[in-house]
């Protein structure tokens, strides 16, 4: 499966320290082989995957492409983004 990153997700990944970035990239590669995760509420077309206790990846799968929409290092950032859609 092909992986496409949005600008926002790349910016977030670049700001992370190396150990966190490696964990996120490993999980993204795993998602490319076995898409899983839960679907978001409020009619949003995205899925979310918990990477660490705090970290989240928001993604979308279409045909043979995995779109990485956003990466969040903390749950607080994720909640702020998610609540903006309510």
C-alpha positions in Angstrom: 0.0 0.0 0.0 1.3 3.5 -0.9 1.7 6.0 2.0 1.0 9.7 1.4 1.7 12.2 4.2 0.0 15.6 4.5 2.1 18.7 5.2 0.8 18.9 8.8 1.7 15.3 9.6 5.2 15.8 8.2 5.7 18.9 10.3 4.6 17.1 13.4 6.9 14.1 12.7 9.9 16.4 12.1 9.3 18.2 15.5 9.3 14.9 17.4 12.4 13.4 19.0 14.1 10.5 17.2 12.7 7.8 19.5 9.1 9.0 19.1 9.5 9.5 15.4 10.7 5.9 15.0 7.7 4.6 16.9 5.3 6.6 14.7 7.0 5.5 11.5 6.9 1.8 12.5 3.2 2.1 13.3 2.5 3.8 10.0 4.3 1.1 8.1 2.3 -1.5 10.0 -0.9 0.3 9.1 0.1 0.2 5.4 0.1 -3.6 5.6 -2.8 -4.1 8.0 -5.2 -1.1 8.2 -6.9 -1.1 11.6 -8.0 1.5 14.2 -11.3 2.9 15.1 -13.5 5.2 13.0 -14.0 8.7 14.3 -17.4 10.0 15.3 -19.3 13.1 14.0 -19.4 11.8 10.4 -15.6 12.3 10.0 -14.2 10.0 7.3 -11.0 9.3 9.2 -9.7 6.5 11.4 -7.5 6.9 14.4 -4.7 4.7 15.7 -3.2 4.9 19.2 0.6 4.8 18.8 1.6 5.4 22.4 -0.4 6.2 25.6 -0.6 9.8 24.4 0.2 9.7 20.6 -2.3 9.3 17.8 -2.3 9.0 14.1 -5.3 10.1 12.1 -5.5 8.5 8.7 -7.7 7.6 5.7 -7.5 4.6 3.4 -8.7 4.7 -0.1 -8.1 1.8 -2.5 -4.4 1.0 -2.2 -3.3 4.3 -0.6 -2.9 5.2 3.1 -3.2 8.9 3.7 -1.6 10.1 6.9 -3.8 13.1 7.8 -2.4 14.2 11.2 0.1 12.9 13.8 -0.3 14.0 17.5 2.4 13.6 20.1 0.0 14.3 22.9 -3.6 13.5 23.6 -4.3 17.1 24.4 -3.4 18.2 20.9 -5.5 15.4 19.5 -8.5 16.3 21.6 -8.2 20.0 20.6 -8.2 19.0 16.9 -11.0 16.5 17.3 -13.3 18.9 19.2 -13.0 21.4 16.5 -15.3 19.2 14.4 -18.1 19.1 16.9 
